[in-house]
Amino acid sequence: MRYTLKTMSKKQVAIISVTILAVAVLSTYTYVSVSAWNDIGARVKVEQATTARLTKIFFADNDGASSQSRKGAIETLSQDTPLECEPGWLIGWQSAFIGGARATVEKCNAFVAKQELVRSKTKNIANFYDDERKLADILSSLAVDKKKLAPSLYKPTSVTVSEVINGLESAQFTNQKFVGIKSEALSRLEPIETTWSALIKAHESKNRAKYDKATMKLSDAYKQVNSISKVVSTAYAEEVKELAGATDNL
Amino acid sequence: MLVKRMAVGIGVLGGLFLLSAPVYGLGLSSSAIEEDTKLVKEVVETIQTPKLEQPKWLKQEIAEEKQKNTASTSASSQASAAKANIIVTYDTTTKGSITANFSEFKVLANQTLNDARGWSRMGVAFKEVASGGQFTLVLSEASQLPTFSSGCSAEYSCRAGRFVIINQDRWQGATSSWNNAGGSLRDYRHMVVNHETGHWLGHGHGYCGGQGQSAPVMAQQSITLAGCKFNPWPLANELSAPALGI
């Protein structure tokens, strides 16, 4: 006996329709679920590859990578947004029951934790670059003209030194290592300020012995400023080392 | 055979692993670190000791002193020469960029060499000549010192062959150990001229004879007094000059 719509009862039609609809919905849901889990796995792979590529650019200085490309890599890494490892509640519940889904979430979370560490270290380095620029800007007012400094310029020069010290004292740095760098820079600049005051006093009182001594001390004090760049390099090397540690086993 | 094949396989796989190993954890070379932090370095390099133009009052004071000194130097040189058994000639020159007052340097060096407390006690008079002296007294920019000899450093003064070289930085600022011990710049200048000329006269380095004693002029007082008192003049037991046969 052949079934046709005409021969079927309304009930039978309804049952068949609901069954077809249910199968269609279930198939679509299954397809969307599989796609969502696959998508998470794929995004982890893409993120892993991107992070690996960027860290490789940063650490590949021996291959001639320039400072600019290193800084670019750091900027991109530090601005990276973290991966979402859960596809939303409608599909996410599956990870509690399906082994494959659970493994995908666990793998993704493990990567996100490592990526988060790398991001925090790259963020530190990105902040370091900003702070370095800020420090260089502040110190740049101390650049010395190669011409001989006339006695009339002793005071303005001394004022500039004091302004630089004040500027540095009030400057806010983001990277924690700049706390030490700032204090080192201040300890190197303060003797210059003191010596300028002594020199001006000696000049005003026309005291040759004190003037000679102050010029001597001024020369020593200026030579000490060199150590600021050494402290900056050392702190930067420490930041780089921390990033290298974070990228291990990524 | 099987073992050999396995060994080759492991070797190949190891090589491939090394080639594909990520660069994580390698860190950066010191040149890359320097390059990345060059911003501050470049700025710091522009922060040099300013060259100070001498104030008028100081110029005047030096000119008056020079006038006085020229008269007394020529008198003391003549007096020394008259009493001396041996006359040593020397010429003077500069090397590199000189910011110190060279005329003042020449006057003070001549006074030191012919001072009654100095080497002239051996019956030697030092006469400055325009050229062709027995030794050349040089006032040198610090960075130029190593160009005289690999044994000379930019830090201190030096003697290299016929050249008695005074480091401009030391001439202008003595050394921190000297300054910390309370020595005056004038005494340091006497000491360094006597010390380096002492080398030319044939002396090696001397050493502190004991706590609180006067340091031999040939001791390295620029570096440390080693418990001695600073002393710019040769001690009695240093009064010899092997180079002159005395």
Contacts between the chains, C-beta under 8 A, distances in Angstrom:
chain1	res1	chain2	res2	distance
A	52	B	22	6.1
A	55	B	22	7.8
A	55	B	23	7.5
A	55	B	24	6.4
A	56	B	22	6.6
A	56	B	23	5.4
A	59	B	23	4.5
A	59	B	24	7.2
A	59	B	26	5.3
A	59	B	27	7.1
A	59	B	28	6.6
A	60	B	23	6.0
A	61	B	28	5.2
A	61	B	29	5.5
A	61	B	31	7.5
A	61	B	32	3.6
A	61	B	35	8.0
A	62	B	29	6.2
A	66	B	35	7.9
A	67	B	32	7.4
A	67	B	35	4.6
A	67	B	36	5.0
A	67	B	38	7.6
A	70	B	28	7.9
A	70	B	32	7.3
A	70	B	36	6.4
A	71	B	36	7.3
A	129	B	36	8.0
A	132	B	37	6.4
A	132	B	39	5.5
A	132	B	40	5.7
A	133	B	39	6.3
A	135	B	40	5.8
A	136	B	39	4.6
A	136	B	40	5.0
A	136	B	42	7.7
A	136	B	43	4.6
A	139	B	40	7.1
A	139	B	43	4.9
A	139	B	44	6.7
A	139	B	47	6.8
A	140	B	43	5.1
A	140	B	46	7.5
A	142	B	46	7.7
A	142	B	47	4.6
A	143	B	43	7.1
A	143	B	46	3.8
A	143	B	47	6.4
A	144	B	46	6.6
A	144	B	47	6.2
A	144	B	48	4.8
A	144	B	49	7.4
A	144	B	50	4.8
A	145	B	50	7.3
A	146	B	51	7.5
A	147	B	51	7.5
A	148	B	51	4.7
A	148	B	52	6.8
A	148	B	53	4.1
A	149	B	50	4.5
A	149	B	51	6.4
A	149	B	52	5.3
A	149	B	53	6.0
A	150	B	53	4.9
A	151	B	52	7.8
A	151	B	53	6.5
A	151	B	55	4.5
A	151	B	56	7.8
A	154	B	52	7.8
A	157	B	50	6.7
A	203	B	55	5.6
A	206	B	55	7.8
A	206	B	57	4.7
A	206	B	58	7.8
A	208	B	58	6.3
A	208	B	61	6.0
A	211	B	55	7.7
A	211	B	58	6.6
A	212	B	185	6.1
A	213	B	185	7.5
A	215	B	52	6.1
A	215	B	172	7.6
A	216	B	172	6.5
A	216	B	173	4.1
A	216	B	174	7.3
A	216	B	179	7.5
A	216	B	185	7.0
A	218	B	49	6.1
A	218	B	50	7.8
A	218	B	52	8.0
A	219	B	49	4.5
A	219	B	169	7.5
A	219	B	172	7.0
A	219	B	173	5.6
A	220	B	173	6.6
A	220	B	176	7.3
A	222	B	47	6.5
A	222	B	48	6.2
A	222	B	49	4.0
A	222	B	50	7.8
A	223	B	49	7.0
A	225	B	44	5.7
A	225	B	47	4.9
A	226	B	44	6.1
A	228	B	40	6.6
A	228	B	44	5.5
A	229	B	37	6.9
A	229	B	40	5.0
A	229	B	41	4.0
A	229	B	44	4.5
A	229	B	45	7.9
A	232	B	37	5.0
A	232	B	40	4.7
A	232	B	41	7.6
A	233	B	33	5.5
A	233	B	34	6.3
A	233	B	37	4.8
A	233	B	41	7.6
A	236	B	33	5.8
A	236	B	36	6.2
A	236	B	37	5.0
A	237	B	27	7.8
A	237	B	28	7.4
A	237	B	30	7.8
A	237	B	33	5.0
A	240	B	27	5.9
A	240	B	28	5.1
A	240	B	33	6.9
A	241	B	27	5.9
A	244	B	24	6.8
A	244	B	25	4.7
A	244	B	26	6.7
A	244	B	27	4.9
A	245	B	25	6.9
A	247	B	24	4.2
A	247	B	25	6.5
A	248	B	24	5.5
A	248	B	25	4.8
A	249	B	24	7.9
A	250	B	22	7.9
A	250	B	24	6.3
